[in-house]
Amino acid sequence: MRLCVAGAYGAFGLKHLDALSNIDGIEVTSVMGPTREKIDALAAEKGIGHAATDLAECIARDDVDAVILATPTQMHAAQAIQCMEAGKHVLVEIPMADSLADSQAVVVKQKETGLVAMSGQVRRFNPSHQWIHNKIKAGELKIQQMDVQTYFFRRSNTNAKGEPRSWTDHLLWHHACHTVDLFQYQTGETCSEAFGLQGPMHPDLDIAMDMTIGMKTPKGAICTLSLSFNNEGPFGTFFRYICDNGTYLARYDDLFDGYDKPIDLSGVAVSDNGIELIDREFISAIQEGREPNSSVAQVLPAMETLDKIERGFK
C-alpha cells in the first residue's frame, strides 16, 4: 500500500513516518508540508520520491492509495473531504474537525464514498487502555468513575516539539476530545449529561487556558476531566480508572494498579506504540474492506458531546 503523509515534518507527522517504517508492505510515496525547503529536505532524508506543498498535488498521484493527515486542526475536515473526493482513504489526526457541523460533513462524505475514513483517537489504541477495554468486554471490570488530568504549559503558541506554531491549539476540541471519546468508548455509552467550565481567555491566542469537564452516562458512570495550558510540571494526560474490581492508572502506553504497581501489557498488542497501532488498524481496514475501530462514524458521538459542552459555556 502506498501512502501520503501530509503535515509530515510536524511533531505527529514524524511520529507517523516512524510508525509506518515498522509496518511491512507499506511505502510512503509522497509527503506534504507548507514549506518547500523543509519538505524537500525531509523527503531526501527519508528517501521518499515525491514532496509537495499542496495536498491536491499529492492526492492527484496514482501512486497514493491513502493519506494520513497530520495537519493543523482547522484544516482537518476540509482536507479529509478533499482526500475522499479524490478517491483516497484517509486517516485524520485527532480531532477530525473543530466543530460538530464539520464533523458531520466528514461522516456524510465517508458514507457517500464508502472509503475508509478514520479519526486518530490514539487512546483507544494505547496498550494501557486496550488492557482496560479487554477486561470490560470480558465482564471483569465495570467503570464507576474516570478521573483525568490533561496538563501542558503553552502560554505561547508552540507545538509538541516546542517550536512556533502557525495555528492555535484548543483544549476542548483537541485535548478534551481524547478523553470524551475514550470515556464513551470504554463505557459503551454516549453521555446523557455533560458540562464544562472554562477559565479566562488568553489575551492573544483567544482560547481558554484552563477547563473542567464533567460527564455522566445513562447507567451512571461519571468522568471528571481537568485541562490546562498553564501547568508548570510534568506534561501529558493521566487517567485514573476507578472500577468495581480495582483501580488503574494509565500513563500513555503504561498501566499501573491503584498502588502504582506496574501491570504487564505484553501480549496486548503487536506494538507498545499507540501511533503505530492506529496506523496498523487503518491499513488493515483498507486491506480487509471493513470499518476501522475509530472510524469517523464511531467518533461522531464524541463530537456531539463536545458540541453540547461548548454550547453550555458562559
N, C-alpha and C positions, 0 to 999 in steps of 0.2 A: 504494500500500500504506500502511496506517495502523498506526503503531507506538506502543507504550507503552515509555517508558524508566523503569525502577524503580531507585531509588538515584540519581536524576537530578542532584542537586546535589553529589554526591561528586566526587572528582577524576576518576574514569573515567566517571561518568555524564555529566559535562560534555564529556569528550572524545567520547563517542558522539553527543551532541546536535550538537556542532560537525561531526562527520563526516557525520551524516545530512543536514545542511543542504547538503552538496555533492552529494547523490545525487538525480537527477531522479525525479519521480513518487512521492516519499516525503513523508508527512505525519506528524509526531508529534502524535497526538491526545490523549495522556494522559501525565502524569508522576506518579511516586510518590516520596515521601520521608517519613521518620519525623516531621518537624516541620512542623506546619501552616503556620506563618508563613513558613518558608523555602521550602516547595514552592509555596505560593501566589505568593510574590514571583518565583520562577523562572518559573512559568507565565506570569505577567503580562509579565515581561521578554522572554520568547521568543515570546509570542503563542500559547501553547498553551491549548486550550479547556478542558481538564479536568485537575485536580490532586487528589490524594488522599494520605492517609497509610496507606491499607490496599490491599494488592495485589489482594485479592479484589474490591474495588470497581472497580478498573481493568479487570481481565480479564473482568468481567461485562458490559462495554460492547460493543455491536455495532460500534462504530467503532474497535475494536482487533483487528487481524489477527495481530499478532505482538508479542513482548515481548523487550526486551533487559534482562537482569538485571545491574545493576552494584551489587549489594547486598553486605552482609558475607558473607564466605566461608561461615560456619556456616549461612547460610540458603539457599545455592545449590541444594542437592539438593531440599529440600522445596519451594522456590518453583518450580523447574523442573518438577517433577512436578505442582504445582498449576496451572501455566500449561497444560501439556499436557492435564490433565484438563478444563480449561475450553475445550479445542479451539484453543489458541493455539500457533503456532510459537514457539520460544524459543531465544535466544542467551544463554548464561550465561557471564559473565566467568570468567576463569581463577581458581581451579580449579572444575570442575563440582561438586566435593564435597571434603570433607577426610577422607574415608575410602574404602576400596575398596568396602565394603558399600553405602554411599550412592551411589557412582558406578555400581555395578551396577544399583541400583534405578532410576536415571535412564535407563540404557540399556534396561532392561526396559520402562519406560513408553513410551519412544520407539518401540520395536518394536510395542508394543500399539496405539498410536495412529496410527502411520505419519506423524506430523508431523515437520517439520524441527526437530531439536534439535542445537545446535552449541555447542561449547566454545570460549571465546575465546583460543585458543592463538596469540597475535599473532606469535610468532616465525616461524611458518610463512608469514606474510604480509608481514613486513618485506621490502622490496625487496632488501636485502643478503642475506638468507637465501634468498629466491627465486632470486637470481642463482646462488648455490651449488647449489641444488636442480636448477635447469635444466641446469647443467653435469654434474651427476651423472646425470640422466636421459639426457643425450646421450652418456654414456660418456666424457666428457672429464675427469672427476675421480673419485677414489675417496678417501674419508676414511680416514686412518690413525689420527688422533687429534684429539679436540677438547679444548681447554683453556679453561675458562670460569670467570670471576670474577663473582660477584653481590654487590655491596657497598652497604650503606646504613649510616646512623647513626641508630638508633632505640632508644636506651636509655630513652626514654619512649614512651608509646603514642600515636603521631601518624601521620597519613596522608600521602599523597604531596604534599599541599598544606601540610604542617607543622601541621595542625590536630589537636586532640584526637580520638582515635578511640574509638568506642563498642564496638569488638570488637578482638580480638587477631589480628594477622597471624602467619604461620608460614613459617619458612624452607623446610621440607620440602614441605608440601602446596600452598604457593603459589609461592614463588620457585624452588625446585628443579623444580617441575612444568614450568616453561617449558623448561628445558634437557633434562630427561629425555624429554619429548615430542619436542623438536626433534632430539635425537640419534637417537632411534629412527626418526623421520620421514626424516631425511637419509640414514641408513644403510639404511633399508628393512627393519630387523630389530628384533625385541624382544630386550632384553638377556638373555643367558644367565647373566651374573654381575653382581651389583650389591650394594654395601655402603655403609655410611655411618658416620661418626664424628661425634658431636656434643659440643660444649663444655659448660661449666656452664650451668645453667638460670638465667634471670633470677629474682631473689627475689620479684618482684611479678607479673610477666607470666606466669611459669611456662612459658616457652618457651626453647629453646636459642638462644643469641645468635650462635653460630659453628658451622659444619658443613662437613664434607668428604665428598664422594661420589665413588665410583669405579664405572665401568660398563664392560662388555665385551660385544660382540655375538658370535654364533656364528662369524662369519667373521673375527673378530679385531680389529675397530676398538675403540678404547678412548676413554673420556671421563673427564676429571678436572674436578670442579666444586667450587669453593670459595665458601662463602657466609658473610656476616657482617652482623649488625646493629650491630657495634662499630666500623665503619670510619669514620675521620675523613679525608675526602678526596673525590675525585670519586665520585658515586653512580652506580649503574646496573649493567648487565651487559655484559661484554666477552667476545667469543668469538674464539678463535684456531682456525682450521681448518688442520690440518697434513695435506696431501693428497699423493697420489702425483705430482701435477703442480702444485705451487705451494703456498704458504701464504697464508692470507687472514685478515684481521682485520675482524670485524663489530662495529660500534658502533651499535646501534639501526638506523636506516634508512640508515646509511653503510657503505661497504665499502672496504677498503684491501688492498694486497698485503703480503707479508711485510716489505717495506721502507718501509711506511707511505705508499705512493703511492696516491692515490685511484683508484677504479675507477668508470667511468661507468655509472650504473644507469638512465640514461634509456631508456625503452622497455621496461623490465622489467615495469612495471605502470602502470595508469592514474593512480595517485597514489603519492606517496612517504610517505604516512601509513598506518602499519600498521593503526590502528584503523578508518580509513575502508575499507581493503581487506577487513578482516574483515566489516564491515557490508555491503559490496557483495556478498561471497560469500554471506552469509546471505540477503539479499534475492533474489539471483539464483537460489539453490537453491529458494526457495519458489516463485518465478515459473515456474521450469522443472520443478518437481516431481521434483527429484533430491536425492541425498545430498550435503551440502556437504563440502568439504575441512574437516577438523577437526570432523567430526560427533562426537557423544558416543561412538558405537561405535568410531570410529577412535582416539579418545583413551584409551579404556579400557585398552589395554596399558600406557600410561604410568602410569596409576593403579595397575595391578598391580605395576609396578616400584617405585613409591613405597611401596607396602604392604610389599614384600619388604625394602626398605631400612629402613623403620620397625621391622619385626619383628626386624631384626638389631641395633638399638641396644641397648647395655648400660648 
